[in-house]
Amino acid sequence: MRHLEHGRRMAAALVVGMLVAAAGAVTVLRTSEAQALGNGVARTPPMGWNS
């Protein structure tokens, strides 16, 4: 009985690990390079606080 519970936990951990890996792969594959205009505006992010 205890051996069966350990096997179920291992199977659940394996499934969760595979799902996390698949989600990470999809995220990496879906990202693309940032697009920007070549006019020089906002080449760096604004720093500080402007109220």
C-alpha positions in Angstrom: 0.0 0.0 0.0 2.8 2.4 0.9 4.7 1.5 -2.2 1.7 2.3 -4.3 1.3 5.8 -2.7 5.0 6.5 -3.4 4.5 5.5 -7.1 1.5 7.8 -7.4 3.5 10.7 -6.0 6.4 10.0 -8.3 4.0 9.9 -11.3 2.3 13.1 -10.3 5.7 14.8 -9.9 6.8 13.6 -13.3 3.6 14.9 -14.9 3.9 18.3 -13.2 7.6 18.5 -14.3 6.7 17.7 -17.9 3.9 20.3 -17.9 6.3 23.0 -16.5 8.9 22.1 -19.1 6.4 22.2 -21.9 5.1 25.6 -20.8 8.6 26.9 -20.6 9.4 25.6 -24.1 6.3 27.3 -25.5 7.2 30.6 -23.8 10.7 30.5 -25.3 9.5 29.6 -28.7 6.8 32.3 -28.8 9.1 35.2 -27.9 10.3 37.5 -30.7 12.7 40.3 -30.9 11.5 43.7 -29.9 10.4 46.0 -32.7 11.3 49.7 -32.6 11.3 52.7 -35.0 14.7 54.0 -36.1 14.0 57.6 -35.0 16.1 57.5 -31.8 13.2 58.2 -29.5 13.3 56.3 -26.2 16.4 54.2 -27.0 16.8 53.7 -23.2 14.0 53.3 -20.6 13.1 56.4 -18.6 14.9 56.6 -15.3 13.7 58.4 -12.2 10.4 59.9 -11.4 8.8 62.8 -13.3 5.7 64.2 -11.6 
